[in-house]
Amino acid sequence: MNLFKSVLILAAAFLAVFAEAAFQLPRHLSGAQVDLLPALMIYAALNTNIVTVSLLAALGGLWFDSLSANPLGVSILPLFAVGFPICLRRDLVLRELPFAQVVLGAAASAAVPALCVLLLLTGGQEPLLGWGSLWQWLVMIAGGAVATPVLFALFDRCHHALGYPPRTETSFRPDREIRRGRQ
Amino acid sequence: MFKRRHYLALGAVTLVTALLLSLPSRAASHLKLGIGGLFLPLFGAVNTVRQLPGRAADTFLPRDELLKEIQSLRRENQQLKTQNLQAAATARENDQLRALVGWQRQQPWKLKLASVVLRDPANWWRTIQIDLGRRDGLVENLPVLTSDGLVGRVLSVGYTRSQVVLIGDPNCRVSARVLNPAHDMGIISPGGPLENSLVDLVYLSGNANLKPGQEVVTSGEGGIFPPGIPVGQIVDSRQAEFGLYTEARVKLSANPGALEQVWVLFPSPALD
């Protein structure tokens, strides 16, 4: 397991949750706050293992709920529900293509808040919903779609800059060496 | 397709979620504030970043402008002192009259200033976090306001910070009165998710005579908010449920989207 990548993803999730609570520019501009956790989950599901996906869902969800009025733990399952199937079927996804990243980011950003609200309503909570919520949902989807390829590029850069370079094998084989000249 | 590790992860995440969701509300609230405490080191960093432009602007502010501002503030201070004297005299007179009639003496408000440190990251709640907590004497359900009007109430209290639920959130309903001849009373309920400074005043009587611009204040009923705190102004009204009651839209006096500092209102005996 690439521990560095996992730690980087969890640190990014921590900072993303804090940034969503501290910086209000998207909310002032569009009336909705963009959630970066679904985009991070897509990256984690396509590039790391199930342990990192589970940790991201659990910790990211806990951090998000701790700063929100959500009941503690309600964001964990929606995040995991997005990451788990992608992690299972990631061999079928062309993860290097920006188009695939955008589509997956949009789908995840649509699914996570919808599942969250569904869980809240199931639990008897009364979240603030109305026709305006549709606009907020669209903003979140667009934000997630844009954020996913950006996150992929950022993480790849970080990984190249800070991680160990991949070990390259030499093509030289002593047993296949053609000996020239006189022995 | 499913490996053993996947089964284990699925089980573990489901178990953790079930455990967390079944926690008693008090334990969950404490745990929530504890986890939220992890973000404490970042609060300071963000405050510093936010203050940087202001400090940079202060450095380049001309001395003339500063002197002008000081003069204007001194003048304003004198006016406020005079108004305060007048208000004190009125309060004394009010106390004497209350004593004559045999009514209970009104307690003066005691306020504590708090800074808004974070906002709810979820789009379906309207809460903020302030930098006052249990160590500052805060308890749940204390009213929170600005000089413009009511903002909300304290929802949960940690040691150094608290969560405040704002007016317009489904968890903050306020009994309010319209300042019209009939003193119509209703309940402040959430408006739309996009309308930050508009809320609904519902369950007004069917024949309520409301006009745009009429002031809405807290009624004092419900035991959380004292009477007379400005809430907002009537924007428009309509009949609801086939004329059974009237609903009105109210523009909030305090803009919830631009809160930076708020006052927490303490009941007087708590600080004495």
Interface residues (C-beta under 8 A of the other chain):
Chain A: F14 V17 F18 E20 A21 A22 Q24 R27 H28 G31 A32 Q33 D35 N49 I50 V51 V53 S54 A57 A58 L62 W63 F64 D65 S66 L67 S68 A69 N70 P71 L72 G73 V74 I76 L77 F80 F84 C87 L88 P113 C116 V117 L120 G123 E126 P127 L128 L129 G130 W131 G132 S133 W135 Q136 M140
Chain B: M1 F2 R5 H6 A9 L10 A12 V13 T14 V16 T17 L19 L20 L21 L23 A28 L31 K32 L33 I35 G36 L38 F39 L42 V46 V117 L118 R119 D120 P121 A122 N123 W124 W125 R126 T127 Q129 L155 Q163 V165 G168 D169 P170 N171 P190 G192 P193 L194 E195 G257
